[in-house]
């Protein structure tokens, strides 16, 4: 039997009828027990580059989910992670019919002890398969891991 969890986020427009296109797109995302997150559209779409846009948040959700899944599977396998960084790049295609994120590339860089490189590499595929967010999206998500060793 599946267990269902619910996650609620609220959006409040800062100034829906703002005097400029950029101000009209400003908003705040809120969730219980979290600091507010200022958002806007991407600068390409008349947004504020200093605020998070949905495309960045989409890529961030995939990067965060992959990391958390990786930590989980690494723990199951007894792999110690000495460092982890990830770059996530979302590709948005816009046509006269509309737009959509067509792909997201994750480039995680993990640092492990010498001798653990093969296991560290293999676990990225398992983490991707277990990532809730990657399993929920229709666009292509590629994972191109890089493994380093502590010196």
C-alpha positions as CSV (number, residue, x, y, z in Angstrom):
1,X,0.0,0.0,0.0
2,X,1.4,3.4,-1.0
3,X,1.8,6.1,1.7
4,X,0.8,9.6,0.6
5,X,2.6,12.7,1.8
6,X,1.4,16.2,1.1
7,X,3.6,19.3,0.6
8,X,2.1,22.8,0.6
9,X,3.6,26.0,-0.7
10,X,1.9,29.4,-0.9
11,X,2.7,32.1,-3.4
12,X,1.8,35.7,-2.7
13,X,2.2,38.3,-5.5
14,X,4.2,41.2,-4.2
15,X,2.6,43.7,-6.6
16,X,0.4,42.0,-9.2
17,X,-0.4,45.3,-10.8
18,X,3.1,46.8,-10.5
19,X,4.0,49.8,-12.6
20,X,6.6,47.8,-14.6
21,X,6.6,44.3,-16.0
22,X,9.4,43.3,-13.7
23,X,7.6,44.5,-10.6
24,X,4.4,42.8,-11.7
25,X,6.2,39.4,-11.7
26,X,7.6,39.7,-8.2
27,X,6.3,37.2,-5.7
28,X,7.2,35.4,-2.5
29,X,7.0,31.6,-2.0
30,X,6.2,30.5,1.6
31,X,5.9,27.2,3.4
32,X,5.4,26.5,7.1
33,X,8.7,26.6,9.1
34,X,10.7,28.0,6.1
35,X,12.1,31.4,5.3
36,X,10.3,33.2,2.5
37,X,11.8,32.8,-1.0
38,X,11.7,35.7,-3.4
39,X,10.7,34.8,-6.9
40,X,10.2,36.4,-10.3
41,X,10.3,35.3,-13.9
42,X,13.6,34.9,-15.7
43,X,15.1,38.1,-17.0
44,X,14.3,36.9,-20.6
45,X,10.6,37.1,-19.6
46,X,10.9,40.6,-17.9
47,X,11.8,39.2,-14.5
48,X,14.3,40.2,-11.8
49,X,17.6,38.4,-12.1
50,X,18.2,38.8,-8.4
51,X,15.2,36.5,-7.6
52,X,14.6,32.8,-8.2
53,X,12.7,31.9,-11.3
54,X,10.6,28.7,-11.8
55,X,13.2,27.2,-14.3
56,X,16.0,27.6,-11.7
57,X,13.8,26.1,-9.0
58,X,12.9,23.2,-11.3
59,X,16.6,22.5,-11.9
60,X,17.3,23.0,-8.2
61,X,14.6,20.5,-7.2
62,X,16.2,17.8,-9.4
63,X,19.7,18.6,-8.1
64,X,18.6,18.5,-4.5
65,X,16.6,15.3,-5.0
66,X,19.5,13.5,-6.7
67,X,21.8,14.6,-3.9
68,X,19.5,13.3,-1.2
69,X,18.9,10.0,-3.1
70,X,22.7,9.7,-3.5
71,X,23.3,10.2,0.2
72,X,20.7,7.6,0.9
73,X,22.1,4.9,-1.4
74,X,25.7,5.7,-0.4
75,X,24.7,5.2,3.2
76,X,23.1,1.8,2.4
77,X,26.4,0.8,0.7
78,X,28.6,2.2,3.4
79,X,30.2,4.7,1.1
80,X,31.7,7.8,2.8
81,X,31.2,11.0,0.9
82,X,33.9,13.5,1.5
83,X,32.5,16.2,-0.7
84,X,29.7,16.8,-3.1
85,X,28.9,19.6,-5.5
86,X,26.4,19.7,-8.4
87,X,25.6,21.9,-11.3
88,X,22.1,21.6,-12.7
89,X,21.3,23.1,-16.1
90,X,17.7,23.3,-17.4
91,X,17.0,23.8,-21.1
92,X,13.8,25.7,-21.9
93,X,12.4,25.6,-25.4
94,X,9.9,28.3,-26.4
95,X,7.9,28.3,-29.6
96,X,4.8,30.2,-30.8
97,X,2.8,27.3,-29.3
98,X,4.3,27.8,-25.8
99,X,7.3,26.6,-23.9
100,X,8.6,23.7,-21.9
101,X,11.7,22.5,-20.1
102,X,13.0,19.9,-22.5
103,X,15.9,18.6,-20.5
104,X,17.9,19.0,-17.4
105,X,21.5,18.0,-17.0
106,X,23.0,17.3,-13.6
107,X,26.7,17.2,-13.2
108,X,27.4,16.0,-9.7
109,X,31.0,16.0,-8.4
110,X,31.5,13.6,-5.5
111,X,34.7,13.2,-3.6
112,X,35.4,9.8,-2.0
113,X,38.3,7.8,-0.6
114,X,40.8,6.2,-3.0
115,X,39.4,2.8,-4.0
116,X,35.8,3.8,-3.8
117,X,35.6,5.5,-7.2
118,X,33.8,2.7,-9.1
119,X,31.1,2.3,-6.4
120,X,30.7,6.1,-6.2
121,X,30.2,6.2,-9.9
122,X,27.7,3.3,-10.0
123,X,25.6,4.7,-7.2
124,X,24.6,7.7,-9.3
125,X,22.4,5.5,-11.6
126,X,20.7,4.0,-8.6
127,X,20.2,7.5,-7.0
128,X,18.7,8.7,-10.3
129,X,16.3,5.8,-10.4
130,X,15.2,6.4,-6.8
131,X,14.9,10.3,-7.1
132,X,11.2,11.2,-6.5
133,X,11.4,14.3,-8.6
134,X,13.2,12.7,-11.6
135,X,10.6,10.0,-11.5
136,X,7.9,12.6,-11.7
137,X,8.9,14.8,-14.6
138,X,8.4,14.3,-18.4
139,X,11.6,16.0,-19.6
140,X,14.8,14.1,-20.1
141,X,17.1,14.2,-17.0
142,X,20.7,13.2,-17.6
143,X,23.3,12.6,-14.9
144,X,26.9,13.1,-15.8
145,X,28.8,12.4,-12.6
146,X,32.4,13.1,-11.9
147,X,34.2,11.3,-9.1
148,X,37.3,12.6,-7.3
149,X,39.3,11.2,-4.5
150,X,40.6,12.8,-1.3
151,X,44.3,13.5,-1.4
